[in-house]
Structures are given as C-alpha cells and as structure tokens.
Amino acid sequence: MDKHKIADKTFCTVGDIVKKSDFLATGLKDQDVYLLLRQGYIERVRNGYYRMSSTNDTQEESMLSRLMTHGILCMESALFYYGYSDFTPRKWTMAIPRNFSRTVKAIEKTIPIKAYYVRNHVYHLGETTGVFNGVILPVYDRERTICDCFKYRTKLDKEIFTKALHAYVKDPQKNLMNLTEYAKEMGIYKSMINVMEVLLNG
C-alpha cells in the first residue's frame, strides 16, 4: 500500500495526533516517516508525535489527550468546567508531577499551558474525568478544585476565588465529607474551614 495511504489510515484509526510507534505498527519504517515529514505530508507536533500538515485546526483538547499523559486539569480550567467561574482561561491549567517539567516545556509552544507542579502524594487526590469539547480528559473533582483554590489562593484572582466558593456552596453535587478529607490531606484544613463554615452557615 502507498505510504501516504497508510499514513491516512493510521490517522483515521488513531486520531489527529499519531505517535511514531503507531506508524511503525502499521508497517511503515523510520525512513518512511522521515520521508513523509520531509515531503511536508505530516508535521512534527513534538518529538515522536505527528499530525497531518493539512490539519491546521486540531482541537487543543485532542492534543492534550495525546501529549499530556501526565497532567490533570485543575484551577481555572476546572473552575470553568464546573461552572464555578465564567472566566474562560487563556491557558489550560494543569497539575503536573514535579518531575515532568520537561514534558510541559516541550509542548508549551504548541498548546498554551499554565502548570501547577504538585507533590506526588497528592497528585491523584480527587482525580476524575470530564468531557471537554467531546474529548475525555483527566480533571480534579469539585472538592479538590476548591481545595486548590485555597492552596494557590495568592495565584488566583480575588473575584474568581470568591465567586468559586459561593458557587460551590450552592452546588447540590458538593460533597463536604470529601472536601474535609482532601483539605486535611493537603494541609489546608485550618485555613479553609473558617471561611467555608461562614459561607455554609450564612
């Protein structure tokens, strides 16, 4: 089969972003991938990842799902997702393990990302998934998102912080037991409880 047709079939099967290993699994060789790249038929997104050169409107969500295998949407992105903020983030805000800073730097030129480097023992705390523009991505749940607002309060706009807390208090899906558990695990219980008690009892 023609190399271009094999490449087309691979993209149809895998999606907008294809790994080099995906090409090799279809029978293409290293030199075939290099030739497609030189011809301008495909373009490199980052080392080992490619997309069709004719695909200029690849969803950022699709790119995140393929390129950011170690990242969980948090803070502004999570607040917007849950409807706790009406401010559309200019960058995807993601919690990243501290030892993956190189991965972030490698794709920042392709996708706008604001990284929050998180310690490993709380990295997966409150992790769930959400559907973003038809793409399933990891995101922190409501309670972890609110805890992060307190954790990174100095980095968050005051108005966004206040609106987020009031929106959470009114949310029928809130889980105060998880909120307390997460806050204790993250070491922010004392700083959070006084504020939340006033809002919840007000």
C-alpha positions as CSV (number, residue, x, y, z in Angstrom):
1,M,0.0,0.0,0.0
2,D,1.2,3.5,-0.8
3,K,2.9,5.2,2.2
4,H,0.5,8.2,2.1
5,K,-2.5,5.9,2.2
6,I,-1.0,4.0,5.2
7,A,-0.4,7.3,7.0
8,D,-4.0,8.4,6.2
9,K,-5.4,5.1,7.5
10,T,-3.3,5.5,10.7
11,F,-4.7,9.0,11.4
12,C,-8.2,7.7,10.7
13,T,-7.7,4.9,13.2
14,V,-5.7,6.7,16.0
15,G,-6.9,10.3,15.7
16,D,-5.5,13.8,14.9
17,I,-2.2,13.1,16.8
18,V,-0.2,10.0,15.9
19,K,2.9,8.6,17.7
20,K,5.8,7.3,15.6
21,S,5.2,3.9,17.2
22,D,1.7,4.0,15.7
23,F,3.2,4.4,12.2
24,L,5.7,1.7,12.7
25,A,2.9,-0.7,13.9
26,T,1.2,-0.2,10.5
27,G,4.3,-1.4,8.6
28,L,6.0,2.0,7.9
29,K,9.7,2.2,8.6
30,D,11.7,5.0,10.3
31,Q,12.8,6.3,6.9
32,D,9.2,6.3,5.6
33,V,8.1,8.6,8.5
34,Y,11.1,10.8,7.8
35,L,10.3,11.0,4.1
36,L,6.6,11.9,4.9
37,L,8.0,14.6,7.2
38,R,10.4,16.0,4.5
39,Q,7.6,16.0,1.9
40,G,5.5,18.1,4.2
41,Y,2.8,15.4,4.3
42,I,3.0,15.2,8.0
43,E,4.4,17.6,10.6
44,R,6.0,17.1,14.0
45,V,4.0,18.3,17.0
46,R,6.7,17.3,19.4
47,N,9.4,14.6,19.4
48,G,7.7,11.4,18.4
49,Y,4.3,12.9,17.7
50,Y,2.9,13.9,14.4
51,R,-0.2,15.3,12.7
52,M,-1.3,15.8,9.1
53,S,0.1,19.0,7.7
54,S,-3.3,19.8,6.2
55,T,-4.8,19.7,9.7
56,N,-4.4,23.2,11.0
57,D,-7.4,23.1,13.3
58,T,-6.6,20.2,15.5
59,Q,-8.5,20.5,18.7
60,E,-6.4,21.5,21.7
61,E,-8.4,19.0,23.7
62,S,-7.3,16.2,21.4
63,M,-3.7,17.3,21.5
64,L,-3.8,17.4,25.3
65,S,-5.2,13.9,25.5
66,R,-2.3,12.6,23.4
67,L,0.6,14.8,24.5
68,M,-0.1,15.4,28.2
69,T,-0.2,11.9,29.5
70,H,0.9,13.2,32.9
71,G,-1.4,16.1,33.7
72,I,-4.7,16.8,35.4
73,L,-6.9,19.8,34.6
74,C,-7.1,22.0,37.7
75,M,-7.7,25.5,39.0
76,E,-9.1,27.9,36.4
77,S,-9.8,25.2,33.8
78,A,-11.6,23.1,36.4
79,L,-13.5,26.1,37.8
80,F,-14.7,26.9,34.3
81,Y,-15.7,23.3,33.6
82,Y,-17.8,23.0,36.8
83,G,-19.4,26.4,36.1
84,Y,-17.8,28.0,39.2
85,S,-16.3,30.7,37.0
86,D,-17.4,32.5,33.9
87,F,-13.9,33.5,33.0
88,T,-12.6,31.5,30.0
89,P,-9.0,30.6,30.8
90,R,-6.4,31.8,28.2
91,K,-4.3,28.7,29.1
92,W,-5.0,25.2,30.1
93,T,-4.3,25.0,33.8
94,M,-2.9,21.6,34.7
95,A,-1.5,19.9,37.8
96,I,1.8,18.2,36.8
97,P,4.1,15.9,38.8
98,R,7.3,17.9,39.6
99,N,9.5,15.5,37.7
100,F,7.6,16.2,34.4
101,S,8.6,19.8,33.9
102,R,10.5,18.9,30.7
103,T,7.3,17.5,29.2
104,V,5.5,20.8,29.7
105,K,8.2,22.8,28.2
106,A,8.3,20.6,25.1
107,I,4.6,21.2,24.3
108,E,4.1,24.8,25.5
109,K,4.9,26.1,22.0
110,T,2.0,24.0,20.7
111,I,-0.6,24.3,23.4
112,P,-0.9,27.2,25.9
113,I,-0.4,25.6,29.4
114,K,-0.1,27.0,32.9
115,A,1.4,24.3,35.1
116,Y,0.9,23.8,38.8
117,Y,3.7,21.4,40.0
118,V,2.2,19.1,42.6
119,R,3.8,16.7,45.0
120,N,3.4,13.0,44.2
121,H,1.5,12.1,47.3
122,V,-1.5,14.4,46.5
123,Y,-1.2,14.3,42.7
124,H,-4.0,11.8,42.2
125,L,-6.2,13.1,45.1
126,G,-9.6,13.9,43.7
127,E,-8.8,12.8,40.2
128,T,-11.7,12.1,37.9
129,T,-12.5,12.6,34.2
130,G,-14.6,15.1,32.3
131,V,-15.7,15.6,28.7
132,F,-14.2,18.7,27.1
133,N,-15.5,19.5,23.7
134,G,-16.1,15.8,23.1
135,V,-12.7,14.7,24.4
136,I,-12.3,12.8,27.7
137,L,-9.6,14.4,29.9
138,P,-8.5,14.0,33.5
139,V,-9.7,16.7,35.8
140,Y,-9.9,17.2,39.5
141,D,-13.3,16.9,41.1
142,R,-15.2,19.7,42.7
143,E,-13.8,19.3,46.2
144,R,-10.1,19.1,45.0
145,T,-10.7,22.1,42.9
146,I,-12.0,24.1,45.8
147,C,-9.1,22.9,48.0
148,D,-6.7,24.0,45.3
149,C,-8.3,27.5,45.3
150,F,-7.2,27.8,49.0
151,K,-3.8,26.1,48.3
152,Y,-3.0,28.6,45.5
153,R,-5.1,31.5,46.7
154,T,-2.3,34.1,46.1
155,K,-2.1,33.0,42.4
156,L,-5.9,33.3,41.8
157,D,-7.8,36.4,41.1
158,K,-9.7,37.5,44.2
159,E,-13.0,37.8,42.3
160,I,-12.7,34.4,40.8
161,F,-11.8,32.9,44.2
162,T,-14.9,34.5,45.9
163,K,-17.3,33.5,43.1
164,A,-16.0,29.9,43.1
165,L,-16.6,29.5,46.8
166,H,-20.1,30.8,46.6
167,A,-20.9,28.7,43.5
168,Y,-19.6,25.6,45.3
169,V,-21.7,26.2,48.4
170,K,-24.8,26.4,46.2
171,D,-23.9,23.3,44.2
172,P,-26.2,20.4,45.0
173,Q,-23.5,17.9,43.9
174,K,-21.0,19.1,46.5
175,N,-19.5,16.5,48.9
176,L,-18.5,18.2,52.2
177,M,-17.0,14.9,53.5
178,N,-14.6,14.7,50.6
179,L,-13.8,18.4,50.9
180,T,-12.8,17.9,54.6
181,E,-10.8,14.8,53.8
182,Y,-8.9,16.5,50.9
183,A,-8.2,19.6,52.9
184,K,-6.6,17.6,55.8
185,E,-4.6,15.6,53.3
186,M,-3.3,18.8,51.6
187,G,-2.6,20.6,54.9
188,I,-5.0,23.5,54.3
189,Y,-7.9,22.4,56.6
190,K,-7.4,25.2,59.2
191,S,-7.1,28.0,56.6
192,M,-10.2,26.7,54.7
193,I,-12.6,25.7,57.5
194,N,-13.2,29.2,58.9
195,V,-14.1,30.6,55.5
196,M,-16.3,27.7,54.5
197,E,-18.2,27.5,57.8
198,V,-19.2,31.1,57.4
199,L,-20.4,30.6,53.8
200,L,-22.2,27.3,54.6
201,N,-24.0,28.7,57.7
202,G,-24.7,32.0,56.2
